[in-house]
Amino acid sequence: MTVRWDIFCTVVDNFGDIGVTWRLARQLVAEHRCAVRLWVDDLRAFERLCPEIDVGLCEQWQQGVQVRHWPTQWCDTDAADVVIAAFACQLPSAYMDAMAEREVTPLWMNLDYLSAEDWVIGCHGLPSVKYKHVQKYFFFPGFQEGTGGLLREAGLLEHRWLFQQDDVAQRNFLHGLGVVREPGARLISLFAYENAGLASWFEAMATDARASHVLVPEGRVLGDVARWLGVDGLESGALHRRGALTVQVLPFIRQDDYDRLLWCCDFNAVRGEDSFVRAQWAGRPLLWHIYQQEEDVHLEKLEAFLALYTQGLSASAEKAISGLWRAWNAGQDMAEHWKATGEARRELAEHAQAWCLEQASRADLATALVKFYRNWI
């Protein structure tokens, strides 16, 4: 019997929430033969990731997933066998009543934000609140045993490896984006929030002995890039050179193409959660711009990840990459940290590959969710 899943997503940070839930929904359908309804309150944000989305429809099918608009005025609907509230979103009260009225109680899980903090292991899989007799459970993605793992489709690393070994495939892909890679130049992707540290980083690249080519998909950091370049604004296709640095603006691209972009680059600056995980699967050195939270709670999460990620690095490489991440997330001067990172680039590249393989040795998030349900019934 096909298991029915409902995944609820409220779009808070433009693309991170829907990015994670869209990947999860597709994987549950494609690899685990689940019937998935994905409830989304902002179809316009979803359309950027999946251009086939018709924002005027309340119900449609995309890649085997039933996509439903989550309306302000909820219409009564039956509850699924498994219910996921992504990132602690509040389910409609009428839907919660529908869960309680089912003859067979559904499994209700809160899919939480990704964190490397130690306490996550102790909380993963524990019961949370109840609604009437329906019990909710915590489900935490993570980087260590005892967590729910990371989203990773079957064969992802094999596809990535083949692509990274194929210079022609990479060249053709980049050409489709209007990118001509300069021989010998570092190719860098930049997807970030607004950041006061960008000017110092770009200045360091512009005055470097080695050329850098930075690809910037349309997004929130473009304002800082434009200010550094001294232009009024930037649109897709813009190309500017200053010293050893070439800056090129790319269109916002669908998730599968964004993966390939990360695979092409020597270094990836990413933000939030979805692109952060995908950069790790790229097996290349990365820079994470974590989502800012009140009272700087996000910095604790940053340090927790760095403590895990930098294990096994030499003291100089650890200092370089950790310093770069801390400066970037504090909006501080990047120049010296970028120089040190460049000096350790070979070790950091090997480490990124090793970290990727270590994470891939654990069950992926979708598989862990399915296993949790099977053990629960």
Secondary structure, 3 states (H helix, E strand, C coil): CCCEEEEEECCCCCCHHHHHHHHHHHHHHHHHCCEEEEEECCHHHHHHHCCCCCCCCCEEEECCEEEEECCCCCCCCCCCCEEEEECCCCCCHHHHHHHHHCCCCCEEEEECCCCCCCHHHHHCCCEEEEECCEEEEEECCCCCCCCCCCCCCCCHHHHHHHHHCCHHHHHHHHHHCCCCCCCCCEEEEECCCCCCCHHHHHHHHHCCCCCEEEEEECCCCHHHHHHHHCCCCCCCCCEEEECCEEEEEECCCCHHHHHHHHHHCCEEEEECCHHHHHHHHCCCCEEEECCCCHHHHHHHHHHHHHHHHCCCCCHHHHHHHHHHHHHHHHCCCCHHHHHHHHHCHHHHHHHHHHHHHHHHCCCCHHHHHHHHHHHHC
